[in-house]
Amino acid sequence: MTYQQTAEAAAVAPEDSDDGYEELFTAHFWGLVRLAALLGADDAEDVVQDAFVRLHGRRRTLRDQNAALAYLRSSVCNACRSRLRHLRMARRRHAQLAPPGEDGSAEHQVVHGEDVRALLAAVADLPGRQREVLVLRYWLDLSERDTAGTLGIAPGTVKAHTARAIAALGRRLKDRPEDGESA
C-alpha cells in the first residue's frame, strides 16, 4: 500500500473520531519503520503503513485503547516474519537468483563502519525469533514482559532467546578476522 493509499484510508474516517490516531502515527511511524528494517523487511515503510491501516480499521475494537502501540509493534513483527518466510520460499523456488548485493551508496558505506556492518550481518544471521527479541529488547528498549507480549511468547522464552542470541553474536564477532588477517 502506498503512502497516498494510506492517507486516503485515513481520510475515510470522520474528523471527530481521531482518537489520537494521527498523533500515534506522527510519533511512532519512523521508529516502527526502523524496527521493520532491523527485522529484515526490504519494504519497511510498506509494512508499517499496512500495520497503521489495520489498526485504523480495528481501533474501536481494541479492548485497551492504550495498547495501540503494542498492537502496531506486534503487527510489524508478524508482517516482517511473514514476508521473510515468503522470501525464503521464493528463493528456494528460484535458486538461480543471486542474493541482493552488499554494495550500498557511498554515504551508506561511510556511515556504517566495518564493526557496525559486522554486527548487523551477525544479527541478520540469527534465527528470526532471536533477532526479533534482540531488536525489541535492545533497540526499542522494551522490558522482557513487553517483548513477550509483543511476540506472544512467555517472558522466560524472551530470556532464553536473548541469552542464546547474545552468545551467538559473541562467538560470531569473536571469530571474525581482524584487519590485516587473512580469512
Secondary structure, 3 states (H helix, E strand, C coil): CCHHHHHHHHHCCCHHHCCCHHHHHHHHHHHHHHHHHHCCCCCHHHHHHHHHHHHHHHHHHCCCHHHHHHHHHHHHHHHHHHHHHHHHHHHHHCCCCCCCCCCCCHHHHHHCCHHHHHHHHHHHHCCHHHHHHHHHHHHCCCCHHHHHHHHCCCHHHHHHHHHHHHHHHHHHHHCCCCCCCCC
